[in-house]
Amino acid sequence: MKHSIFAVIILALLAPVAVNALEIYHKDNNKVNIYGKIDGLHYLSKDKSERSDTSYAFLGFKGEAQITDRVIGYGQWVYGAQLNHHFFKGSEGSKMRLGFAGLKFTDYSSFDYGYNYGVLHDVESWTDVPVTFSSNTYSFTNNCMSNVTNDVATYRNNNFFGLVQGMDFVLQYQGKNSGSTRYSKEKNGEVWGISSIYDIGEGVSLGAAYASSDRRGVAEPSKKGFFKKINAWTVGTKYNADNIYLAAMYVETHNITPFVGNSYLNGDNTSKTHNFAVTAKYQFDFGLRPAVSYLQSKNKSLHTISVGNHQNIIKNISVGSTYKFNKNISTYINYNINLLNKSIFTKATGTATDNIFAVGMVYQF
């Protein structure tokens, strides 16, 4: 599936794997950690266009600086690169993937600005954890706070000002981006978002998020209402305890879900989608971690392509397993079972219907 390959390249490069971060500086309550990952990944499929090397790597750092007893400055930066391009293609596929700076006030709140995750990702990320293929039905870069996006101011509050243990919320604002250097799908008006997660204990969490924007800057005057309503809301739940991980998510979007069978960057948008994802993993003590996910994105109506009305844009099952040799080295396999059948809809939109098998080896620190 072309959209699965696109999503995994984008999202995998963004994945913050700082669990094994290496501390390179720590003095006077100031510290800097670096972390990175190299993933040798290859896709196999009956569809020749889906057979590809999708290897990637990224390097990042996280830093903190003590300002006062109650205020800490912090920053994070990640740079990623696709490894399926030779030297002479230069920086193709290599970009900054994360970069922001902010202030943390005591243990309860923080404020930062920069290129950061949007509030919808706070819940979407719970099911976006298959072995390889993204459990993603609507989340793309620079798309109404559904994943990483630039120019966002983020306020985070933990434990509701210290009054409710486990109750966190986030407020976020993104300024207008409609310059000629941005792809049409990455342009936006002002965006506001909010999310809230409640850890009720025993490994169970509940979450909800909402983001809304005025019309994109690309809307033509003759199409005043074309992108007038751009928003999405999501609810989800997860369980993470005793080596078991379970998560489910439901999302409704309006005018932000790319019609992924065609070009993500300049193709059509669905005016409304219903999205559902569920995932399960189990961690064995000897390093094996099998996982299974199901995801579905159903288009309710399209602006321009009538054959897509009430059709599934994405519908698949992902089955795979990871084996960790140690904290730095692991290997994995993953099989993505495409449940879409060939139809007038898939032919008209270029949506792939073949299964994909993936195999990879990872080094991370």
C-alpha positions in Angstrom: 0.0 0.0 0.0 1.6 3.2 -1.1 0.0 5.2 1.7 1.4 2.7 4.3 4.9 3.1 2.9 4.6 6.9 3.0 3.2 6.9 6.5 5.9 4.6 8.0 8.7 6.7 6.5 7.3 9.9 8.0 6.3 8.5 11.3 9.2 6.2 11.9 11.6 9.1 11.4 9.7 11.0 14.0 9.6 8.3 16.6 11.3 9.5 19.8 13.3 6.5 21.0 15.0 8.2 23.9 14.7 5.2 26.2 18.4 4.4 25.8 19.6 8.0 25.5 23.2 8.6 26.1 24.1 11.4 28.6 26.9 13.5 27.2 26.9 16.4 29.6 25.6 16.9 33.2 26.9 19.7 35.4 25.2 22.1 37.8 21.7 20.7 37.0 22.3 21.2 33.3 22.3 18.1 31.1 22.3 17.0 27.5 21.3 13.6 26.2 21.6 12.2 22.6 19.8 9.3 21.1 19.5 7.7 17.7 18.3 4.8 15.6 19.3 3.1 12.3 16.6 0.8 10.8 17.5 -1.4 7.8 14.0 -2.0 6.5 12.7 -3.7 3.3 9.2 -4.2 1.9 8.2 -7.2 -0.3 4.9 -7.4 -2.2 3.3 -8.9 -5.4 2.8 -5.3 -6.5 6.2 -4.3 -7.9 5.7 -0.7 -7.1 5.4 -1.6 -3.4 8.8 -3.5 -3.3 11.2 -1.0 -1.8 14.1 -0.3 0.5 12.6 2.0 3.2 15.6 2.1 5.5 16.0 5.2 7.6 18.0 6.7 10.5 17.6 9.6 12.9 19.7 11.4 15.5 18.3 13.7 18.3 19.2 15.4 21.5 17.3 16.5 24.6 18.6 19.1 26.9 17.7 20.8 30.2 19.1 23.9 31.9 18.2 24.9 35.5 17.2 28.6 35.6 15.8 28.9 39.1 14.6 26.4 41.8 11.2 26.4 40.1 12.0 27.0 36.4 13.8 24.7 34.0 14.6 25.5 30.3 14.5 22.6 27.9 14.8 21.8 24.2 14.6 18.8 21.8 15.8 18.4 18.3 15.6 15.4 15.8 17.1 15.1 12.3 16.1 12.1 10.2 17.2 10.7 6.9 16.0 8.1 4.5 18.7 5.6 3.6 17.4 4.5 0.2 19.1 7.4 -1.7 22.7 7.3 -2.8 25.2 10.0 -2.0 24.7 12.1 -5.2 21.1 12.7 -4.4 22.3 14.9 -1.6 19.7 15.8 1.1 16.7 14.1 -0.5 14.6 12.6 2.2 16.7 14.2 4.9 15.0 16.8 7.1 14.6 18.1 10.6 11.8 16.1 12.2 11.4 17.8 15.6 12.7 21.0 17.1 11.3 23.1 20.0 12.4 24.9 23.1 10.5 25.9 26.2 10.2 26.4 30.0 9.0 24.0 32.6 7.4 25.6 35.8 7.7 23.3 38.8 6.2 19.8 38.3 2.8 21.0 37.0 3.1 23.0 33.7 5.3 23.8 30.8 5.2 26.0 27.7 7.2 25.5 24.5 7.3 26.7 20.9 8.6 25.2 17.6 8.2 22.1 15.4 6.4 19.7 17.7 3.6 17.1 17.9 0.0 18.3 17.6 -2.6 17.5 20.3 -4.4 14.9 18.2 -1.2 12.8 18.3 -1.5 12.6 22.1 -4.3 10.0 21.6 -3.5 8.8 18.1 0.0 7.6 19.2 -1.6 5.0 21.5 -2.5 2.8 18.5 0.3 3.8 16.2 2.6 1.1 17.6 2.7 -1.8 15.2 6.0 -3.6 14.5 6.5 -1.7 11.2 3.4 -0.4 9.5 1.8 2.7 10.8 -1.5 2.2 12.5 -2.4 5.6 11.1 -5.6 6.5 9.3 -5.5 10.3 9.3 -2.3 11.5 10.9 0.2 13.3 8.6 2.9 15.9 8.9 1.7 19.5 9.0 -2.0 18.5 8.9 -4.2 20.2 11.5 -2.2 19.1 14.6 -2.6 15.4 13.7 1.1 14.8 13.8 4.2 16.9 13.9 3.7 20.4 12.7 5.6 23.7 12.7 4.8 27.0 14.4 3.0 25.5 17.4 2.8 27.0 20.9 2.1 24.3 23.4 1.0 24.6 27.1 1.0 21.3 29.0 -0.4 20.8 32.5 0.2 17.8 34.7 -2.1 16.5 37.4 -4.5 19.4 36.8 -2.4 22.0 38.7 -1.6 19.3 41.3 -5.2 18.9 42.3 -6.2 15.7 40.4 -3.6 12.9 40.2 -3.3 11.5 36.7 -5.3 14.2 35.0 -3.2 16.0 32.3 -4.3 18.5 29.6 -2.7 20.3 26.7 -3.6 23.6 25.0 -2.1 24.3 21.6 -2.1 27.1 19.0 -0.7 27.2 15.5 -0.3 30.4 13.4 -1.4 30.7 9.8 0.9 29.1 7.2 -0.1 29.8 3.6 3.2 30.7 1.9 3.9 29.7 -1.6 6.8 27.4 -0.4 4.4 25.0 1.3 2.5 22.2 -0.4 -1.3 22.8 -0.5 -2.0 20.0 2.0 0.5 21.6 4.4 -1.1 25.1 4.4 -3.4 26.1 7.2 -5.2 29.0 8.8 -5.0 29.5 12.6 -5.4 26.2 14.4 -6.5 25.7 18.0 -6.4 22.3 19.8 -6.9 20.7 23.2 -6.3 17.2 24.6 -6.8 15.6 27.9 -5.5 12.2 29.3 -6.6 10.7 32.5 -4.5 7.9 34.0 -7.0 6.1 36.2 -4.5 3.6 37.6 -3.8 -0.1 37.2 -2.3 0.6 33.8 -5.5 2.1 32.3 -5.7 5.5 30.6 -8.5 7.4 28.9 -7.9 10.2 26.4 -9.6 12.7 24.1 -8.4 15.4 21.8 -9.9 18.1 19.4 -8.3 20.5 16.9 -10.0 23.0 14.6 -8.9 25.5 11.9 -10.4 28.1 9.7 -10.1 27.7 5.9 -6.7 26.7 4.4 -4.9 29.5 2.7 -5.2 27.6 -0.6 -9.0 27.9 -0.9 -10.0 30.0 -3.9 -12.5 32.9 -3.5 -14.9 31.1 -5.7 -14.9 28.2 -3.3 -15.5 30.1 -0.1 -16.9 27.1 1.8 -14.6 24.5 0.3 -12.3 24.2 3.4 -14.4 26.3 5.7 -14.7 23.5 8.4 -11.4 21.8 9.2 -11.4 19.8 12.4 -11.0 16.4 14.0 -11.8 14.9 17.3 -10.6 11.6 18.8 -11.2 9.4 21.8 -9.1 6.5 23.0 -8.2 4.1 25.7 -5.1 2.0 26.5 -4.0 -0.6 29.0 -0.3 -1.0 29.7 0.7 -3.4 32.5 2.1 -6.9 33.2 3.8 -7.1 29.8 0.4 -6.5 28.0 -0.3 -3.5 25.9 -3.9 -2.9 24.5 -5.2 0.3 22.9 -8.1 1.5 20.8 -8.9 4.8 19.1 -11.9 6.3 17.3 -11.6 9.5 15.2 -13.9 11.7 13.1 -12.2 14.1 10.7 -13.6 17.0 8.5 -11.5 18.1 5.5 -8.1 17.0 6.8 -7.8 13.3 5.9 -5.7 13.0 2.7 -7.2 10.9 -0.1 -4.2 8.7 0.2 -4.7 6.7 -3.0 -3.7 9.8 -4.9 -1.0 12.4 -4.0 -0.9 13.2 -0.3 0.6 16.6 -0.9 -1.6 17.9 -3.7 -4.5 15.4 -4.1 -8.1 15.5 -2.9 -9.3 15.6 0.7 -12.2 13.7 2.1 -14.8 16.0 3.6 -15.6 13.5 6.4 -14.1 10.2 7.6 -14.6 7.8 10.4 -11.4 6.1 11.6 -10.9 3.2 14.0 -7.8 1.5 15.2 -7.0 -1.2 17.8 -3.7 -2.8 18.7 -2.4 -5.5 21.1 1.2 -6.4 22.1 2.7 -8.8 24.5 6.3 -8.7 25.8 7.9 -12.1 26.7 10.7 -12.1 29.2 13.2 -13.6 26.7 12.9 -10.6 24.3 10.1 -11.6 21.9 7.2 -9.1 21.4 4.4 -10.2 19.0 1.8 -7.6 18.0 -1.4 -7.4 16.0 -3.3 -4.3 14.8 -6.5 -3.6 12.9 -7.3 -0.2 11.3 -10.0 1.2 9.2 -10.7 4.6 7.6 -14.0 5.1 5.9 -14.8 8.0 3.7 -18.3 9.4 4.2 -18.2 11.8 1.2 -15.7 13.4 -1.2 -15.7 16.8 -2.7 -14.8 15.7 -6.2 -14.7 11.9 -6.6 -18.2 10.5 -6.2 -17.1 6.8 -6.5 -15.4 7.2 -3.1 -18.5 8.0 -1.1 -18.9 5.6 1.8 -15.9 3.6 0.8 -13.1 2.3 2.9 -9.9 4.3 2.2 -7.8 2.1 4.5 -8.7 -1.3 5.9 -6.0 -3.8 7.0 -4.6 -6.1 9.6 -1.0 -5.9 10.7 0.7 -8.9 12.3 4.3 -9.0 13.3 6.9 -9.6 16.0 10.1 -8.0 17.3 13.0 -9.8 19.0 15.4 -7.8 21.1 18.9 -9.2 21.5 19.6 -6.5 24.0 18.6 -2.9 24.6 20.5 -1.7 21.4 19.9 -4.5 18.8 16.6 -5.9 17.6 15.1 -7.6 14.5 11.6 -7.8 13.3 9.1 -9.1 10.7 5.7 -7.7 9.9 2.9 -8.7 7.5 0.3 -6.1 6.4 -2.9 -7.8 5.2 -4.8 -5.4 2.9 -8.5 -6.0 3.3 -9.4 -3.7 0.4 -10.6 -5.4 -2.8 -10.0 -4.2 -6.3 -13.0 -2.0 -7.4 -14.0 1.0 -9.4 -13.0 3.0 -6.3 -9.5 1.6 -5.9 -8.8 1.9 -9.7 -10.1 5.5 -9.8 -8.0 6.6 -6.9 -4.9 4.5 -7.3 -5.4 2.9 -3.9 -3.3 -0.3 -3.6 -4.9 -3.6 -2.6 -1.9 -5.9 -2.2 -0.4 -7.3 1.0 3.1 -6.3 2.1 5.7 -8.2 4.0 8.4 -6.3 5.9 11.7 -7.4 7.5 14.3 -5.3 9.3 17.2 -5.0 11.7 17.5 -2.1 14.2 20.4 -0.5 16.1 19.4 2.2 18.6 20.9 4.0 21.5 
